[in-house]
Amino acid sequence: MDINTHFLINQELCGAPTDIADGFARVDTSEGKKQIVDVSVQRNGEAVFQGVFTCFVLDKHVLHDRLDR
């Protein structure tokens, strides 16, 4: 996530930031604007999150118009 837009997101929805020991994201496949991304996060050697995201690369950031004010 872009550090400049993090303040615009509701903390109750996303939760407070946490210390992460190790994490990675890898694009598995890419077709046009669609990308499949494999994500894994570990804390103290224990997996705390693993998932596969379907992402879409947009022409501009979704908050672009809000940030221009």
Secondary structure, DSSP 8 states (H G I E B T S, - for coil): --TTTGGGS-HHHH------SEEEEEEEEEETTEEEEEEEEEETTEEEEEEEEEEE--SS-TTHHHHT-
